[in-house]
């Protein structure tokens, strides 16, 4: 039962957390007309940040009490955060330099 509750919590965090961040970021992507078609790259960046937040913080405050709960390594956290930052900026970069 705890695993099911944790899965529902994960789905809730990613869907509603992603939607909340997207409400803030969405208008910034619509500033340049051609960056709108690359918004999905920004969405992947948002989910990358949410994944890091879940693995490094939120999983320790949930219902699941298993033995396999551990943080991402510092190196993997940096890789994912850097990649997510690049993905967040990429719609603007693509719109400005390639259109």
C-alpha positions as CSV (number, residue, x, y, z in Angstrom):
1,X,0.0,0.0,0.0
2,X,2.9,2.4,0.8
3,X,4.4,1.8,-2.6
4,X,1.2,2.7,-4.3
5,X,0.8,5.8,-2.3
6,X,4.4,6.8,-3.1
7,X,3.8,6.2,-6.9
8,X,0.7,8.4,-6.7
9,X,2.8,11.1,-4.9
10,X,5.4,10.9,-7.6
11,X,2.8,11.3,-10.3
12,X,1.2,14.2,-8.5
13,X,4.6,15.9,-7.9
14,X,5.7,15.6,-11.5
15,X,2.4,16.5,-13.2
16,X,1.4,19.4,-10.9
17,X,4.9,20.5,-10.2
18,X,5.7,20.5,-13.9
19,X,2.5,22.3,-14.7
20,X,3.2,25.0,-12.0
21,X,6.7,25.6,-13.4
22,X,5.3,25.6,-16.9
23,X,2.8,28.3,-16.1
24,X,5.7,30.5,-15.1
25,X,8.0,29.5,-18.0
26,X,5.5,29.3,-20.8
27,X,5.1,33.0,-21.5
28,X,8.9,33.4,-21.7
29,X,9.0,30.9,-24.5
30,X,6.3,32.8,-26.4
31,X,8.4,36.0,-26.6
32,X,10.1,34.9,-29.8
33,X,7.6,33.5,-32.4
34,X,9.6,30.5,-33.5
35,X,10.7,29.3,-30.0
36,X,7.2,28.0,-29.4
37,X,7.7,24.9,-31.5
38,X,10.7,23.9,-29.4
39,X,9.0,24.3,-26.0
40,X,9.1,20.5,-25.5
41,X,12.9,20.8,-24.9
42,X,12.2,23.2,-22.1
43,X,9.6,20.7,-20.7
44,X,12.3,18.0,-20.6
45,X,14.5,20.4,-18.7
46,X,11.8,21.0,-16.1
47,X,11.3,17.3,-15.6
48,X,15.1,16.8,-15.2
49,X,15.1,19.4,-12.4
50,X,12.0,17.7,-10.8
51,X,13.8,14.3,-11.0
52,X,16.8,15.7,-9.2
53,X,14.6,17.3,-6.5
54,X,12.8,14.0,-6.0
55,X,15.9,11.8,-5.8
56,X,17.8,14.2,-3.6
57,X,15.1,15.6,-1.3
58,X,11.5,14.6,-1.7
59,X,11.9,10.8,-1.6
60,X,13.0,11.0,2.0
61,X,9.7,12.6,3.1
62,X,7.4,10.2,1.5
63,X,5.5,7.1,2.5
64,X,7.9,4.5,1.2
65,X,10.4,3.3,3.8
66,X,12.5,0.9,1.8
67,X,16.2,0.2,2.0
68,X,17.1,1.4,-1.5
69,X,16.5,5.1,-0.9
70,X,19.7,7.0,-1.7
71,X,20.6,10.3,-3.2
72,X,22.1,10.8,-6.6
73,X,25.8,11.1,-6.6
74,X,27.2,14.6,-6.8
75,X,28.5,14.0,-10.3
76,X,25.2,12.6,-11.6
77,X,23.4,15.6,-10.0
78,X,25.7,18.0,-11.8
79,X,25.3,16.2,-15.1
80,X,21.5,16.2,-14.9
81,X,21.2,19.8,-13.7
82,X,23.6,21.0,-16.4
83,X,21.7,19.1,-19.1
84,X,18.4,20.4,-17.8
85,X,19.7,24.0,-17.8
86,X,20.8,23.5,-21.4
87,X,17.4,22.1,-22.3
88,X,15.6,25.0,-20.6
89,X,17.6,27.6,-22.6
90,X,17.6,25.7,-25.9
91,X,14.2,27.0,-27.3
92,X,15.5,30.6,-27.2
93,X,18.9,29.6,-28.6
94,X,17.4,27.7,-31.4
95,X,14.9,30.5,-32.2
96,X,17.5,33.2,-32.2
97,X,20.4,31.5,-34.0
98,X,18.6,29.1,-36.4
99,X,15.5,31.0,-37.5
